[in-house]
Amino acid sequence: MKTVFLQYILKPAVAIGLLYFLYTKGLFDISSLIELMSLSRILIVAVIMACVFLLATLRWQYLLKAQSCHMKYTELLKLTLIGLLFNFAIPGSIGGDFVKSFYIIKHYPTKKTQATMSVIFDRIVGFVTMLLLASACFLIKADVFFADPQLRVYALIFIALTVCVVFGLAFLFSDLIKTSKLVSRLINKLPGSSFIFKVYDVLHMFGRAKKEISLGIVLSFFCIFGQASIFYLVAKWMQISDVSIVTVLVLVPIVLIIQTV
């Protein structure tokens, strides 16, 4: 109840109060906001976001195929929209991913682990793609980000995190762990070892599905580029001329990662 009050009552009230204060002090030009939110611009943003959701659903479908779970695209799109509804519209602490997992398990009662991990791994693919894209943009704009000492530290930390995550996943998916007797003995000593082995087997199936994972990463790039393009367009509509698409492609993944965490 406290979470509902903070998220759906207190936060909007504070935001509205802040906007009203800025408006009364002449610091918030509502006419400019109305001009910015013209019907044509709203339609452009809506079309881009619709494409992002459609591509994200297609990515999830490929990841389900990697687990031999074949489901119609239209059904998955319904689950994606239900997840969005629980994320943004309905009060409570139930996340959209939990709801998607619940419904997908109902479709595959004999493959509960595979179905659930498809939702989790969908998040992982998106996370890794954001890291790769932001790191690539840091390197493309190295003359800008590495010139400033503080930005250079952030860039190096981000690039190092990307390298660690990529190599960590590559090592996790390799046969070295799966065939290692030492790792098997260590896991057997842990509580719930049978469940851990089951989850690892599912993850290893993703590692063998190179085609589906590659397509998932490509689709994630398009999803992030779509979201970044909205921020870029809004900046241009607000006549912020010194914002480049590369800068936005760095900032948007960082914001999305922080939001996800």
C-alpha positions in Angstrom: 0.0 0.0 0.0 2.9 2.3 0.8 4.5 1.6 -2.6 1.2 2.4 -4.4 0.9 5.7 -2.5 4.4 6.8 -3.3 4.4 5.7 -7.0 0.9 6.6 -8.1 -0.2 9.4 -5.7 2.7 11.2 -4.2 5.0 11.3 -7.2 2.4 12.6 -9.6 1.3 15.2 -7.0 4.8 16.4 -6.6 5.3 16.6 -10.4 2.1 18.6 -10.9 3.0 20.9 -8.0 6.4 21.5 -9.4 5.0 22.3 -12.9 2.5 24.7 -11.4 5.2 26.5 -9.4 7.4 26.8 -12.5 4.4 28.1 -14.5 3.5 30.8 -11.9 7.1 31.9 -11.8 7.2 32.3 -15.6 9.8 29.5 -15.9 7.5 27.1 -17.7 6.1 28.1 -21.1 3.0 26.0 -21.6 2.5 27.4 -25.1 5.9 26.0 -26.1 4.9 22.7 -24.7 1.6 22.7 -26.6 3.5 23.6 -29.8 6.0 20.8 -29.1 3.2 18.3 -28.6 1.5 18.8 -32.0 -0.6 16.0 -33.4 1.9 15.2 -36.2 4.8 14.9 -33.6 2.7 12.8 -31.3 1.9 10.4 -34.2 5.6 10.2 -35.1 6.5 9.2 -31.5 3.6 6.8 -31.3 4.6 5.0 -34.6 8.2 4.7 -33.4 7.2 3.3 -30.1 4.8 0.9 -31.8 7.7 -0.4 -33.9 9.8 -0.8 -30.8 7.2 -2.9 -29.1 6.7 -5.0 -32.3 10.4 -5.6 -32.6 10.8 -6.5 -28.9 8.0 -9.0 -29.3 9.7 -10.6 -32.3 12.9 -10.8 -30.3 11.1 -12.7 -27.5 9.6 -15.0 -30.1 13.1 -15.9 -31.4 14.3 -16.6 -27.8 11.4 -18.9 -27.2 12.3 -20.7 -30.4 15.7 -21.3 -28.9 13.9 -23.3 -26.2 11.7 -25.2 -28.7 8.7 -23.2 -27.6 6.8 -22.2 -30.7 4.1 -19.6 -30.1 2.2 -17.3 -32.5 3.4 -13.8 -32.8 0.0 -12.3 -32.1 -0.3 -14.2 -28.8 3.1 -13.0 -27.7 2.2 -9.4 -28.7 -0.8 -9.7 -26.4 1.4 -10.8 -23.5 3.8 -8.0 -24.2 1.0 -5.4 -24.1 -0.3 -7.0 -20.8 3.2 -6.7 -19.4 3.3 -3.0 -20.4 0.0 -2.5 -18.7 1.2 -3.9 -15.5 4.4 -1.9 -15.7 2.9 1.5 -16.3 -0.9 1.6 -15.7 -1.9 -0.7 -12.9 -0.9 0.2 -9.3 1.1 -2.4 -7.4 4.6 -4.0 -7.2 3.9 -6.8 -9.7 6.3 -6.3 -12.7 5.4 -6.8 -16.3 8.0 -9.6 -16.6 6.4 -11.5 -13.7 3.0 -11.3 -15.5 4.5 -12.4 -18.8 6.2 -15.3 -17.1 2.9 -16.3 -15.4 1.0 -16.4 -18.7 3.8 -18.0 -20.8 4.0 -20.8 -18.2 0.3 -21.5 -18.7 1.0 -22.0 -22.4 3.9 -24.4 -21.7 3.2 -26.2 -18.4 5.8 -28.9 -19.2 8.5 -26.3 -20.0 8.2 -23.9 -17.1 11.9 -23.3 -16.7 12.4 -22.7 -20.4 9.4 -20.4 -20.7 10.4 -18.3 -17.6 14.0 -18.1 -18.7 13.0 -16.8 -22.1 11.6 -13.7 -20.3 14.7 -13.3 -18.2 17.1 -13.9 -21.1 15.1 -11.4 -23.1 16.1 -8.8 -20.5 19.7 -10.0 -20.6 19.9 -9.7 -24.4 18.6 -6.2 -24.2 21.0 -5.3 -21.4 24.0 -6.6 -23.3 23.0 -4.8 -26.4 22.7 -1.5 -24.5 26.2 -2.1 -23.1 27.6 -2.8 -26.6 25.9 0.2 -28.2 26.9 2.7 -25.6 30.5 1.4 -25.5 30.7 1.6 -29.3 29.5 5.2 -29.2 32.0 6.0 -26.5 34.8 4.8 -28.9 33.3 6.5 -31.9 33.3 9.8 -30.0 36.5 9.2 -28.2 37.8 12.7 -28.9 34.9 14.1 -26.9 34.4 11.6 -24.1 38.1 10.9 -23.4 39.1 14.6 -23.5 37.3 15.3 -20.3 38.8 13.5 -17.2 35.5 12.7 -15.6 33.8 11.5 -18.8 36.9 9.4 -19.5 36.5 7.6 -16.2 32.8 6.9 -16.9 33.6 5.7 -20.5 36.4 3.4 -19.3 34.2 1.9 -16.6 31.4 1.3 -19.0 33.6 -0.3 -21.6 35.3 -2.5 -19.0 31.8 -3.6 -17.7 30.8 -4.4 -21.3 33.9 -6.5 -21.8 33.4 -8.4 -18.5 29.7 -9.1 -19.3 30.4 -10.3 -22.8 33.3 -12.6 -21.8 31.4 -13.8 -18.8 28.4 -14.9 -20.9 30.8 -16.5 -23.4 32.4 -18.4 -20.7 29.0 -19.4 -19.2 27.8 -20.7 -22.5 31.0 -22.6 -23.2 31.3 -26.4 -22.8 34.1 -25.8 -20.3 31.7 -25.3 -17.5 29.1 -27.9 -18.6 31.7 -30.7 -18.8 33.8 -29.6 -15.8 33.7 -32.2 -13.0 34.9 -29.6 -10.5 32.0 -27.3 -11.2 29.6 -30.2 -11.0 30.9 -31.2 -7.6 30.8 -27.6 -6.3 27.2 -27.1 -7.5 26.1 -30.5 -6.0 27.2 -29.2 -2.6 24.8 -26.2 -2.9 21.1 -26.4 -1.8 18.8 -26.7 -4.7 21.5 -28.1 -6.9 19.1 -30.0 -9.2 17.3 -26.7 -9.9 20.6 -24.9 -10.6 21.6 -27.6 -13.1 18.2 -27.3 -14.8 18.5 -23.5 -15.1 22.1 -23.9 -16.4 20.9 -26.4 -19.1 18.3 -23.9 -20.2 20.9 -21.2 -20.4 23.3 -23.4 -22.3 20.5 -24.0 -24.9 20.5 -20.3 -25.5 24.3 -20.5 -26.0 23.8 -23.1 -28.7 21.1 -21.1 -30.5 23.5 -18.7 -32.2 21.1 -17.7 -34.9 18.3 -16.8 -32.5 20.7 -14.9 -30.2 22.2 -13.0 -33.1 18.8 -12.0 -34.4 17.8 -11.0 -30.9 20.8 -8.7 -30.6 20.1 -7.1 -34.0 16.5 -6.5 -33.0 17.6 -5.0 -29.7 19.8 -2.6 -31.6 16.8 -1.4 -33.6 14.7 -1.1 -30.5 17.3 1.1 -28.7 17.9 3.1 -31.9 14.1 3.7 -32.0 14.0 4.9 -28.4 17.1 7.1 -29.0 15.6 8.6 -32.1 12.6 9.9 -30.0 14.9 11.7 -27.7 16.9 13.1 -30.6 13.7 14.3 -32.3 12.4 15.9 -29.1 15.8 17.7 -28.7 15.6 19.0 -32.3 12.0 20.1 -31.8 13.1 22.0 -28.7 15.8 23.6 -30.9 18.6 22.1 -29.0 21.0 22.1 -31.9 24.2 20.8 -30.2 22.8 17.3 -29.5 24.2 14.6 -31.9 22.6 11.2 -32.5 25.8 9.5 -31.2 25.5 11.4 -27.9 21.9 10.3 -27.6 22.9 6.7 -28.4 25.3 6.9 -25.4 22.9 8.5 -23.0 19.7 6.5 -23.7 21.3 3.0 -23.0 22.7 4.4 -19.8 19.3 5.8 -18.7 17.6 2.5 -19.7 20.1 0.4 -17.7 19.7 2.6 -14.6 15.9 2.4 -15.0 16.1 -1.4 -15.4 18.4 -1.8 -12.3 
